[in-house]
Amino acid sequence: MAGQPAPDMSVEIFGGSEFILSEFRATDGRPMVLNLWAGWCAPCRIEIPEFSQVALDHPEVAFLGVAVEDNLVRAQSFAAEVGASFPLGFDTHLHVKDNYPFIGLPTTFLIDADGLITRQVNGQINAEFLETFIEHDF
């Protein structure tokens, strides 16, 4: 999907709010790291804490984690356990799964400030690689 506009999406954030990409782009405008995960995904348990530190180190970049191919209870439990420094939510309406194709989890999309997908990374990445991608793509 690199080079394509990021499809709009609506995600239920744990804690009761809703994230809508088009509204975020209209009001915030930061580039974004979109991380797809699931509660049953062992590499996701390693990746999200590393992403949390990168998110704290880069407030100029928005981060969003979305549970896909999971059930709500397991995803909520996982989110509470890992305690991410960025919003985590659930793909209730399948907007993410239907519009952001992936071959496995975790998968990470980098979306620039203009709303274009600059990179799609399939599989687990660590903080060092994510830092490099942020510096290169944004």
DSSP file (Angstrom, degrees, kcal/mol; ACC not computed):
  #  RESIDUE AA STRUCTURE BP1 BP2  ACC     N-H-->O    O-->H-N    N-H-->O    O-->H-N    TCO  KAPPA ALPHA  PHI   PSI    X-CA   Y-CA   Z-CA
    1    1 A M    >         0   0    0      0, 0.0     3,-2.4     0, 0.0   116,-0.3   0.000 360.0 360.0 360.0  -4.4    0.0    0.0    0.0
    2    2 A A  T 3   +     0   0    0      1,-0.3   116,-0.2   116,-0.1   117,-0.0  -0.244 360.0  22.6 -55.1 134.0    3.0    2.3    0.1
    3    3 A G  T 3  S+     0   0    0    114,-4.2    -1,-0.3     1,-0.3   115,-0.1   0.274 100.9 109.9  92.3  -9.6    2.4    5.5   -1.8
    4    4 A Q  S <  S-     0   0    0     -3,-2.4   113,-3.2   113,-0.3    -1,-0.3  -0.648  79.2 -96.0 -96.0 153.5   -1.4    5.2   -1.6
    5    5 A P  B     -A  116   0A   0      0, 0.0   111,-0.3     0, 0.0   110,-0.1  -0.435  45.0-108.1 -63.1 140.5   -3.7    7.4    0.4
    6    6 A A        -     0   0    0    109,-3.4     3,-0.1    -2,-0.1    94,-0.1  -0.585  37.4-119.6 -70.2 123.2   -4.5    5.9    3.8
    7    7 A P        -     0   0    0      0, 0.0    14,-0.1     0, 0.0    -1,-0.1  -0.332  31.4-102.9 -62.5 144.8   -8.2    4.8    3.7
    8    8 A D        +     0   0    0     13,-0.1     2,-0.3    12,-0.1    12,-0.0  -0.313  47.8 179.2 -63.8 153.2  -10.4    6.4    6.3
    9    9 A M        -     0   0    0     -3,-0.1    12,-2.1     2,-0.0     2,-0.4  -0.989  26.2-145.4-154.6 156.7  -11.3    4.3    9.3
   10   10 A S  E     -B   20   0B   0     -2,-0.3    83,-0.4    10,-0.2     2,-0.4  -0.999  21.9-177.7-127.1 128.4  -13.2    4.4   12.5
   11   11 A V  E     -B   19   0B   0      8,-2.7     8,-3.0    -2,-0.4     2,-0.7  -0.988  27.5-128.1-131.7 134.9  -11.9    2.5   15.5
   12   12 A E  E     -BC  18  90B   0     78,-1.7    78,-2.7    -2,-0.4     2,-0.3  -0.737  29.2-145.9 -79.5 115.6  -13.4    2.1   19.0
   13   13 A I  E >   - C   0  89B   0      4,-2.4     3,-1.9    -2,-0.7     4,-0.3  -0.655  23.4-106.6 -84.0 136.7  -10.7    3.2   21.5
   14   14 A F  T 3  S+     0   0    0     74,-2.5    74,-0.2    -2,-0.3     3,-0.1  -0.453 109.5  46.8 -61.8 130.3  -10.5    1.3   24.8
   15   15 A G  T 3  S-     0   0    0     -2,-0.2    -1,-0.3     1,-0.1    74,-0.1   0.256 129.3 -77.1 112.0  -7.8  -11.9    3.7   27.4
   16   16 A G  S <  S+     0   0    0     -3,-1.9    -2,-0.1     1,-0.3    -1,-0.1   0.299  92.2 113.0 110.3 -11.2  -14.9    4.8   25.3
   17   17 A S        -     0   0    0     -4,-0.3    -4,-2.4    -3,-0.1     2,-0.4  -0.350  54.6-130.4 -90.3 175.7  -13.8    7.2   22.6
   18   18 A E  E     -B   12   0B   0     -6,-0.2     2,-0.5    -2,-0.1    -6,-0.2  -0.986   8.4-149.6-126.8 136.6  -13.7    6.8   18.9
   19   19 A F  E     -B   11   0B   0     -8,-3.0    -8,-2.7    -2,-0.4     2,-0.5  -0.925  13.5-177.1-105.2 126.2  -10.8    7.5   16.5
   20   20 A I  E  >  -B   10   0B   0     -2,-0.5     4,-2.4   -10,-0.2     3,-0.4  -0.986  19.4-148.5-123.0 119.8  -11.7    8.6   13.0
   21   21 A L  H  > S+     0   0    0    -12,-2.1     4,-2.8    -2,-0.5     5,-0.2   0.884  95.9  52.3 -57.8 -44.1   -8.7    9.0   10.7
   22   22 A S  H  > S+     0   0    0    -13,-0.3     4,-1.7     1,-0.2    -1,-0.2   0.880 111.6  47.3 -63.0 -36.9  -10.3   11.8    8.6
   23   23 A E  H  > S+     0   0    0     -3,-0.4     4,-1.8     2,-0.2     5,-0.3   0.901 111.2  51.5 -68.9 -40.7  -11.1   13.8   11.7
   24   24 A F  H  X>S+     0   0    0     -4,-2.4     4,-3.3     1,-0.2     5,-1.1   0.938 110.2  48.8 -59.2 -47.2   -7.6   13.3   13.1
   25   25 A R  H  <5S+     0   0    0     -4,-2.8    -1,-0.2     1,-0.2    -2,-0.2   0.862 112.1  49.3 -63.5 -34.8   -6.1   14.5    9.9
   26   26 A A  H  <5S+     0   0    0     -4,-1.7    -1,-0.2    -5,-0.2    -2,-0.2   0.804 124.8  27.2 -73.8 -29.3   -8.3   17.6    9.9
   27   27 A T  H  <5S+     0   0    0     -4,-1.8    -2,-0.2    -3,-0.2    -3,-0.2   0.696 134.3  21.7-108.5 -22.2   -7.6   18.5   13.5
   28   28 A D  T  <5 -     0   0    0     -4,-3.3    -3,-0.2    -5,-0.3    -4,-0.1   0.800  65.8-170.0-113.3 -61.8   -4.1   17.2   14.3
   29   29 A G      < +     0   0    0     -5,-1.1    -4,-0.1     1,-0.3    86,-0.1   0.454  34.6 137.7  84.0   0.4   -2.1   16.6   11.1
   30   30 A R        -     0   0    0     -6,-0.2    -1,-0.3     1,-0.1    31,-0.1  -0.416  61.9-101.4 -72.5 155.0    0.8   14.7   12.6
   31   31 A P        -     0   0    0      0, 0.0    31,-2.9     0, 0.0     2,-0.4  -0.332  45.5-139.7 -65.0 163.2    2.2   11.7   10.8
   32   32 A M  E     -dE  62 111B   0     79,-3.2    79,-3.0    29,-0.2     2,-0.6  -0.974  19.3-149.2-137.1 143.1    1.0    8.4   12.3
   33   33 A V  E     -dE  63 110B   0     29,-2.8    31,-2.4    -2,-0.4     2,-0.6  -0.960  21.8-165.3-103.4 117.1    2.3    5.0   13.2
   34   34 A L  E     -dE  64 109B   0     75,-3.1    75,-3.1    -2,-0.6     2,-0.5  -0.927   5.1-169.0-106.9 115.7   -0.6    2.5   12.8
   35   35 A N  E     -dE  65 108B   0     29,-2.9    31,-3.0    -2,-0.6     2,-0.4  -0.922   8.2-155.4-111.9 124.0    0.1   -0.8   14.5
   36   36 A L  E     +dE  66 107B   0     71,-3.5    71,-1.4    -2,-0.5     2,-0.3  -0.838  29.7 151.4 -98.3 133.5   -2.2   -3.8   13.9
   37   37 A W  E     -d   67   0B   0     29,-2.2    31,-2.5    -2,-0.4     2,-0.3  -0.857  30.0-147.0-148.3 176.3   -2.1   -6.4   16.7
   38   38 A A    >   -     0   0    0     -2,-0.3     3,-1.5    29,-0.2     6,-0.2  -0.980  28.3-119.2-151.6 152.6   -4.1   -9.1   18.4
   39   39 A G  T 3  S+     0   0    0     -2,-0.3    31,-0.1     1,-0.3    -1,-0.0   0.740 114.7  52.9 -64.7 -24.3   -4.2  -10.5   22.0
   40   40 A W  T 3  S+     0   0    0      4,-0.0     2,-0.8    -3,-0.0    -1,-0.3   0.489  85.0 105.5 -87.3  -3.6   -3.2  -13.9   20.8
   41   41 A C    <>  -     0   0    0     -3,-1.5     4,-1.0     1,-0.2     3,-0.3  -0.689  52.4-166.1 -87.7 107.6   -0.1  -12.6   19.0
   42   42 A A  H >> S+     0   0    0     -2,-0.8     4,-0.8     1,-0.2     3,-0.8   0.910  88.8  52.4 -61.3 -45.0    3.1  -13.4   20.9
   43   43 A P  H 3> S+     0   0    0      0, 0.0     4,-2.5     0, 0.0     3,-0.5   0.826 102.8  60.9 -62.1 -28.0    5.3  -11.0   18.8
   44   44 A C  H 3> S+     0   0    0     -3,-0.3     4,-2.4     1,-0.2    -2,-0.2   0.848  96.2  60.1 -65.3 -33.2    2.8   -8.2   19.6
   45   45 A R  H << S+     0   0    0     -4,-1.0    -1,-0.2    -3,-0.8    -3,-0.1   0.806 112.6  38.6 -64.1 -29.4    3.4   -8.6   23.3
   46   46 A I  H  X S+     0   0    0     -4,-0.8     4,-1.0    -3,-0.5    -2,-0.2   0.862 117.0  50.0 -85.0 -41.6    7.1   -7.7   22.6
   47   47 A E  H  X S+     0   0    0     -4,-2.5     4,-2.7     1,-0.2     5,-0.2   0.900 100.8  58.7 -70.5 -44.3    6.4   -5.0   20.0
   48   48 A I  H  X S+     0   0    0     -4,-2.4     4,-2.3     1,-0.2    -1,-0.2   0.899 104.6  50.1 -60.8 -44.0    3.9   -2.8   21.8
   49   49 A P  H  > S+     0   0    0      0, 0.0     4,-1.4     0, 0.0    -1,-0.2   0.894 112.8  48.3 -60.8 -36.1    6.0   -2.0   24.8
   50   50 A E  H  X S+     0   0    0     -4,-1.0     4,-1.8     1,-0.2    -2,-0.2   0.919 111.1  49.8 -67.4 -42.1    8.9   -1.1   22.5
   51   51 A F  H  X S+     0   0    0     -4,-2.7     4,-2.7     1,-0.2    -1,-0.2   0.859 104.6  60.8 -62.0 -34.7    6.5    1.1   20.4
   52   52 A S  H  X S+     0   0    0     -4,-2.3     4,-1.9    -5,-0.2    -1,-0.2   0.905 104.9  46.6 -59.9 -42.5    5.4    2.7   23.6
   53   53 A Q  H  X S+     0   0    0     -4,-1.4     4,-2.0     2,-0.2    -1,-0.2   0.916 112.1  49.9 -66.8 -42.5    8.8    4.0   24.4
   54   54 A V  H  X S+     0   0    0     -4,-1.8     4,-1.2     1,-0.2    -2,-0.2   0.900 108.5  54.0 -62.4 -39.7    9.3    5.3   20.8
   55   55 A A  H  < S+     0   0    0     -4,-2.7     3,-0.3     1,-0.2     6,-0.2   0.901 108.7  48.5 -61.6 -40.8    5.9    7.1   21.1
   56   56 A L  H  < S+     0   0    0     -4,-1.9    -1,-0.2     1,-0.2    -2,-0.2   0.864 112.5  49.0 -65.7 -35.6    7.1    8.8   24.3
   57   57 A D  H  < S+     0   0    0     -4,-2.0    -1,-0.2     1,-0.2    -2,-0.2   0.660 115.7  44.8 -77.2 -16.7   10.3    9.8   22.5
   58   58 A H    ><  +     0   0    0     -4,-1.2     3,-1.9    -3,-0.3    -1,-0.2  -0.597  55.9 161.0-130.3  70.6    8.5   11.2   19.4
   59   59 A P  T 3  S+     0   0    0      0, 0.0    -1,-0.1     0, 0.0    -2,-0.1   0.657  73.2  72.3 -66.1 -12.6    5.5   13.3   20.4
   60   60 A E  T 3  S+     0   0    0     -3,-0.1     2,-0.4     2,-0.0    -5,-0.1   0.511  94.3  63.7 -77.7  -3.2    5.6   14.8   17.0
   61   61 A V  S <  S-     0   0    0     -3,-1.9     2,-0.3    -6,-0.2   -29,-0.2  -0.980  80.7-136.9-122.1 132.3    4.3   11.5   15.7
   62   62 A A  E     -d   32   0B   0    -31,-2.9   -29,-2.8    -2,-0.4     2,-0.4  -0.635  17.6-157.5 -84.7 146.2    0.9   10.0   16.6
   63   63 A F  E     +d   33   0B   0     -2,-0.3     2,-0.3   -31,-0.2   -29,-0.2  -0.970  12.9 176.7-124.6 141.5    0.6    6.3   17.4
   64   64 A L  E     -d   34   0B   0    -31,-2.4   -29,-2.9    -2,-0.4     2,-0.5  -0.974  11.5-160.8-144.1 129.4   -2.5    4.1   17.2
   65   65 A G  E     -df  35  88B   0     22,-2.5    24,-2.4    -2,-0.3     2,-0.5  -0.937  10.5-168.5-110.4 133.1   -2.7    0.4   17.9
   66   66 A V  E     -df  36  89B   0    -31,-3.0   -29,-2.2    -2,-0.5     2,-0.5  -0.977  16.9-137.5-127.5 125.1   -5.7   -1.5   16.6
   67   67 A A  E     +df  37  90B   0     22,-2.9    24,-2.1    -2,-0.5     2,-0.3  -0.672  30.3 175.8 -78.1 126.2   -6.7   -5.1   17.5
   68   68 A V        +     0   0    0    -31,-2.5     3,-0.1    -2,-0.5    24,-0.0  -0.905  59.0  18.7-127.3 157.5   -7.8   -7.0   14.4
   69   69 A E  S    S+     0   0    0     -2,-0.3     2,-0.3     1,-0.2    -1,-0.2   0.906 105.2 102.4  48.4  48.7   -8.8  -10.7   14.0
   70   70 A D  S    S-     0   0    0     -3,-0.2     2,-0.3    21,-0.1    -1,-0.2  -0.885  74.8-104.8-145.2 171.4   -9.4  -10.9   17.7
   71   71 A N     >  -     0   0    0     -2,-0.3     4,-2.5    -3,-0.1     5,-0.2  -0.817  31.7-118.6-104.3 154.6  -12.3  -10.9   20.2
   72   72 A L  H  > S+     0   0    0     -2,-0.3     4,-2.8     1,-0.2     5,-0.2   0.875 109.2  50.9 -59.8 -44.1  -13.1   -7.8   22.2
   73   73 A V  H  > S+     0   0    0      1,-0.2     4,-2.2     2,-0.2    -1,-0.2   0.933 113.2  44.7 -63.1 -47.1  -12.6   -9.4   25.7
   74   74 A R  H  > S+     0   0    0      1,-0.2     4,-2.5     2,-0.2    -1,-0.2   0.911 114.4  50.2 -63.7 -41.9   -9.2  -10.8   24.8
   75   75 A A  H  X S+     0   0    0     -4,-2.5     4,-2.6     2,-0.2    -2,-0.2   0.911 110.9  48.7 -63.8 -42.8   -8.1   -7.6   23.1
   76   76 A Q  H  X S+     0   0    0     -4,-2.8     4,-2.3    -5,-0.2    -1,-0.2   0.913 112.0  49.1 -63.6 -42.0   -9.2   -5.5   26.2
   77   77 A S  H  X S+     0   0    0     -4,-2.2     4,-2.1    -5,-0.2    -2,-0.2   0.920 112.2  48.3 -62.4 -45.1   -7.3   -7.8   28.5
   78   78 A F  H  X S+     0   0    0     -4,-2.5     4,-2.6     2,-0.2     5,-0.3   0.925 110.6  51.4 -60.9 -46.0   -4.2   -7.6   26.4
   79   79 A A  H  X S+     0   0    0     -4,-2.6     4,-1.8     1,-0.2     5,-0.5   0.905 111.0  47.8 -60.1 -43.0   -4.4   -3.8   26.2
   80   80 A A  H  < S+     0   0    0     -4,-2.3    -1,-0.2     1,-0.2    -2,-0.2   0.878 112.8  50.0 -65.4 -36.9   -4.7   -3.6   30.0
   81   81 A E  H  < S+     0   0    0     -4,-2.1    -2,-0.2    -5,-0.2    -1,-0.2   0.913 114.4  40.9 -69.5 -43.9   -1.8   -6.0   30.5
   82   82 A V  H  < S-     0   0    0     -4,-2.6    -1,-0.2    -5,-0.1    -2,-0.2   0.755  88.8-154.3 -81.7 -23.0    0.7   -4.2   28.1
   83   83 A G     <  -     0   0    0     -4,-1.8    -3,-0.1    -5,-0.3    -4,-0.1   0.925  15.1-155.3  54.1  56.2   -0.3   -0.7   29.2
   84   84 A A        -     0   0    0     -5,-0.5     4,-0.1     1,-0.1    -1,-0.1  -0.213  19.6-134.1 -63.1 151.8    0.7    1.1   26.0
   85   85 A S  S    S+     0   0    0      2,-0.1    -1,-0.1   -36,-0.1   -22,-0.1   0.402  90.1  55.1 -84.9   1.5    1.6    4.8   26.1
   86   86 A F  S    S-     0   0    0    -24,-0.1   -22,-0.1     1,-0.0    -2,-0.1  -0.862 103.7 -73.5-130.7 163.8   -0.6    5.4   23.1
   87   87 A P        -     0   0    0      0, 0.0   -22,-2.5     0, 0.0     2,-0.4  -0.306  42.2-166.1 -64.1 137.7   -4.2    4.7   22.3
   88   88 A L  E     + f   0  65B   0    -74,-0.2   -74,-2.5   -24,-0.2     2,-0.3  -0.958  16.1 165.1-119.3 142.2   -5.2    1.1   21.7
   89   89 A G  E     -Cf  13  66B   0    -24,-2.4   -22,-2.9    -2,-0.4     2,-0.4  -0.815  31.9-106.0-146.3-174.3   -8.6    0.2   20.1
   90   90 A F  E     -Cf  12  67B   0    -78,-2.7     2,-2.2    -2,-0.3   -78,-1.7  -0.957  23.2-126.6-126.4 137.5  -10.6   -2.5   18.5
   91   91 A D    >   +     0   0    0    -24,-2.1     3,-1.2    -2,-0.4   -22,-0.1  -0.440  44.4 161.3 -81.6  65.7  -11.7   -2.8   14.9
   92   92 A T  T 3  S+     0   0    0     -2,-2.2    -1,-0.2     1,-0.3   -81,-0.1   0.867  74.4  36.5 -57.0 -42.9  -15.4   -3.2   15.7
   93   93 A H  T 3  S-     0   0    0    -83,-0.4    -1,-0.3    -3,-0.2    -2,-0.1   0.323 107.1-119.9 -97.5   7.4  -16.7   -2.3   12.2
   94   94 A L  S <> S+     0   0    0     -3,-1.2     4,-2.2     1,-0.1     5,-0.2   0.699  70.4 136.3  60.4  23.2  -13.8   -4.1   10.3
   95   95 A H  H  > S+     0   0    0    -85,-0.4     4,-1.0     2,-0.2     5,-0.1   0.881  74.5  42.5 -63.7 -37.9  -12.8   -0.8    8.7
   96   96 A V  H >> S+     0   0    0    -86,-0.2     4,-2.7     2,-0.2     3,-0.5   0.962 114.9  46.9 -75.1 -52.0   -9.2   -1.6    9.3
   97   97 A K  H 34 S+     0   0    0      1,-0.2    -2,-0.2     2,-0.2     5,-0.2   0.886 116.2  46.0 -57.6 -39.8   -9.2   -5.2    8.3
   98   98 A D  H 3< S+     0   0    0     -4,-2.2    -1,-0.2     1,-0.2    -2,-0.2   0.751 124.5  30.7 -75.5 -23.8  -11.2   -4.5    5.1
   99   99 A N  H << S+     0   0    0     -4,-1.0    -2,-0.2    -3,-0.5    -1,-0.2   0.564 113.7  55.9-115.6 -11.6   -9.0   -1.5    4.1
  100  100 A Y  S  < S-     0   0    0     -4,-2.7    -1,-0.2    -5,-0.1   -94,-0.0  -0.779  78.6-153.1-122.7  85.4   -5.5   -2.2    5.4
  101  101 A P        +     0   0    0      0, 0.0     2,-0.3     0, 0.0    -3,-0.1  -0.270  19.9 172.0 -64.8 142.8   -4.5   -5.6    4.0
  102  102 A F        -     0   0    0     -5,-0.2     3,-0.1     1,-0.1     5,-0.1  -0.976  33.6-148.7-146.4 156.6   -2.0   -7.6    5.9
  103  103 A I  S    S-     0   0    0     -2,-0.3     2,-0.3     1,-0.3    -1,-0.1   0.491  79.6 -17.4-105.9  -6.2   -0.5  -11.1    5.7
  104  104 A G  S    S-     0   0    0     19,-0.0    -1,-0.3     2,-0.0    19,-0.3  -0.967  85.3 -49.2-178.7 176.2    0.1  -11.6    9.4
  105  105 A L  S    S+     0   0    0     -2,-0.3    19,-0.2    17,-0.1     2,-0.1  -0.921  99.8  36.8-121.4 147.0    0.4   -9.8   12.7
  106  106 A P  S    S+     0   0    0      0, 0.0    17,-2.9     0, 0.0     2,-0.4   0.580  71.7 168.3 -76.4 159.1    1.8   -7.6   13.8
  107  107 A T  E     -EG  36 122B   0    -71,-1.4   -71,-3.5    15,-0.2     2,-0.4  -0.996  15.6-158.7-135.1 139.0    1.7   -5.2   10.9
  108  108 A T  E     -EG  35 121B   0     13,-2.6    13,-3.1    -2,-0.4     2,-0.4  -0.969   4.0-165.9-124.9 132.8    2.7   -1.6   11.0
  109  109 A F  E     -EG  34 120B   0    -75,-3.1   -75,-3.1    -2,-0.4     2,-0.5  -0.948   9.4-151.6-113.8 135.7    1.7    1.2    8.6
  110  110 A L  E     -EG  33 119B   0      9,-2.6     8,-3.0    -2,-0.4     9,-1.2  -0.946  14.1-169.8-105.1 124.0    3.5    4.6    8.5
  111  111 A I  E     -EG  32 117B   0    -79,-3.0   -79,-3.2    -2,-0.5     6,-0.2  -0.961  13.5-139.8-117.5 121.2    1.1    7.4    7.3
  112  112 A D    >   -     0   0    0      4,-3.0     3,-2.2    -2,-0.5    26,-0.1  -0.149  32.9 -93.8 -77.6 176.1    2.7   10.8    6.6
  113  113 A A  T 3  S+     0   0    0      1,-0.3    -1,-0.1     2,-0.1    25,-0.0   0.690 125.5  57.9 -64.4 -19.2    1.2   14.2    7.4
  114  114 A D  T 3  S-     0   0    0      2,-0.1    -1,-0.3  -109,-0.0   -84,-0.1   0.435 121.3-106.3 -88.9  -0.3   -0.4   14.3    4.0
  115  115 A G  S <  S+     0   0    0     -3,-2.2  -109,-3.4     1,-0.3     2,-0.4   0.629  75.3 135.1  87.2  14.1   -2.3   11.1    4.6
  116  116 A L  B     -A    5   0A   0   -111,-0.3    -4,-3.0  -114,-0.0     2,-0.6  -0.779  59.5-121.0 -96.9 140.6   -0.1    8.8    2.4
  117  117 A I  E     +G  111   0B   0   -113,-3.2  -114,-4.2    -2,-0.4  -113,-0.3  -0.691  31.7 177.6 -75.8 118.8    1.1    5.4    3.4
  118  118 A T  E     +     0   0B   0     -8,-3.0     2,-0.3    -2,-0.6    -1,-0.2   0.690  62.9   9.5 -96.6 -21.8    4.8    5.6    3.2
  119  119 A R  E     -G  110   0B   0     -9,-1.2    -9,-2.6  -118,-0.1     2,-0.4  -0.980  50.5-162.4-159.4 143.0    5.6    2.2    4.5
  120  120 A Q  E     -G  109   0B   0     -2,-0.3     2,-0.6   -11,-0.2   -11,-0.2  -0.996  14.3-168.6-125.6 124.5    4.0   -1.1    5.4
  121  121 A V  E     -G  108   0B   0    -13,-3.1   -13,-2.6    -2,-0.4     2,-0.5  -0.956   6.3-157.2-117.7 116.9    6.0   -3.5    7.6
  122  122 A N  E     +G  107   0B   0     -2,-0.6   -15,-0.2   -15,-0.2   -17,-0.1  -0.819  60.6  17.1 -93.1 125.6    4.7   -7.0    8.0
  123  123 A G  S    S-     0   0    0    -17,-2.9   -15,-0.2    -2,-0.5     2,-0.1  -0.289 103.1 -35.7 103.2 170.4    6.0   -8.8   11.1
  124  124 A Q        -     0   0    0    -19,-0.2     2,-0.3    -2,-0.1    -2,-0.1  -0.374  53.5-176.7 -68.6 137.1    7.6   -7.7   14.4
  125  125 A I        -     0   0    0    -82,-0.1     2,-0.1    -2,-0.1   -75,-0.1  -0.953  17.4-130.5-129.2 155.3   10.0   -4.8   14.5
  126  126 A N     >  -     0   0    0     -2,-0.3     4,-2.3   -76,-0.1     5,-0.2  -0.440  32.6 -95.7 -99.3 176.7   11.9   -3.4   17.4
  127  127 A A  H  > S+     0   0    0      1,-0.2     4,-2.8     2,-0.2     5,-0.2   0.869 120.8  56.3 -59.8 -40.2   12.3    0.2   18.6
  128  128 A E  H  > S+     0   0    0      1,-0.2     4,-2.0     2,-0.2    -1,-0.2   0.928 110.2  43.8 -61.3 -46.2   15.6    0.7   16.7
  129  129 A F  H  > S+     0   0    0      2,-0.2     4,-2.7     1,-0.2    -1,-0.2   0.914 113.0  52.1 -65.4 -41.6   14.0   -0.1   13.4
  130  130 A L  H  X S+     0   0    0     -4,-2.3     4,-2.6     1,-0.2    -2,-0.2   0.920 108.3  51.3 -61.4 -43.0   10.9    1.9   14.2
  131  131 A E  H  X S+     0   0    0     -4,-2.8     4,-2.5     1,-0.2    -1,-0.2   0.919 110.7  49.2 -57.4 -44.8   13.1    4.9   15.0
  132  132 A T  H  X S+     0   0    0     -4,-2.0     4,-2.2     1,-0.2    -2,-0.2   0.913 111.0  49.2 -62.4 -43.7   14.9    4.5   11.7
  133  133 A F  H  X S+     0   0    0     -4,-2.7     4,-3.4     2,-0.2     5,-0.4   0.916 111.0  49.9 -62.8 -42.5   11.6    4.3    9.8
  134  134 A I  H  X S+     0   0    0     -4,-2.6     4,-1.9     1,-0.2    -2,-0.2   0.931 112.6  46.7 -62.3 -45.7   10.3    7.4   11.5
  135  135 A E  H  < S+     0   0    0     -4,-2.5    -1,-0.2    -5,-0.2    -2,-0.2   0.873 120.3  39.3 -63.8 -37.2   13.4    9.4   10.7
  136  136 A H  H  < S+     0   0    0     -4,-2.2    -2,-0.2    -5,-0.2    -1,-0.2   0.899 122.6  37.5 -80.0 -42.9   13.4    8.2    7.1
  137  137 A D  H  <        0   0    0     -4,-3.4    -3,-0.2    -5,-0.2    -2,-0.2   0.723 360.0 360.0 -88.2 -23.1    9.7    8.3    6.3
  138  138 A F     <        0   0    0     -4,-1.9    -1,-0.2    -5,-0.4    -3,-0.2   0.393 360.0 360.0-114.0 360.0    8.6   11.5    8.2
